[in-house]
Amino acid sequence: MPNDTAFESRSTVSAAAATVLSQTAADDRSLTERAYEAIKHDIITLRLRPGETLNEAQLMQSTGLGRTPVHQAMHRLALEGLLVILPRKGAMVAPVSLNDALEIIDVRMINETYCVELAARAATPDDLAAIGSVLERSREAIASRDVAAMMRIDRDFHLAISRASRNQTLAELLRGLHERSLRFWFLALSTPSHLEGVYEEHLELFEALAAHDGERARRAIARHIEEFRTQILKAI
């Protein structure tokens, strides 16, 4: 008969090996995510300029991470349209296109007006508290003239509203559009008066949602998106 002790030992070793492999995979994903977030932040905030050429060695140095996570992050950013992979040459930061920005704005206008109407009807007290909490962060960002922080607040504000709509498909669509808008946001809305204007537009929309007034919410988001369009046309 098989030696039970030996069998248990092998089982223990197998379980330990599986744990190590699982942890290693998790660590790899964590490093890739860190590389992705670091490079993406530099692209969105224009530290890496549109049209600038890059290579893995350069990004390994700037992120302090190894070749594999940087390589994987670069390909993920290429899929999202922020990098253009150049075979045997590295990559290039995707150029800023006015046409791309205007197309995103048009799609947002159609879908986000519907989204805020849904959110005005469906938002719970917890939803409104979450949206209000994001809005509250604006005060410090405006006081410190922190454009990058205000950009993240704008993204989080719209994502919180999308979640309140109770339409997961619509929320995912808008999440992608907002992510693609971030570089344009940083490019166009970087002056103190613009930061304060965005806050006022957010506040108007929040008040409409809190009143469960769908039509007022539609008007507020339409004004917000049109103002974004105006600033983009001035900047690009």
Protein Blocks (a to p, Z undefined) as FASTA:
>chain_A
ZZfklmmmmmmmmmmmmmmmmmmmmmmmmmmmmmmmmmmmmmmnomacghiacdfklmmm
mnopafklmmmmmmmmmmnopaccdehibpadddddfklmmmmmmmmmmmmmmmmmmmmm
mpcfklmmmmmmmmmmmmmmmmnopaklmmmmmmmmmmmmmmmnopaklmmmmmmmmmmm
mmmmmmmmmcfklmmmmmmmmmmmmmmmmnopaklmmmmmmmmmmmmmmmmmmmZZ
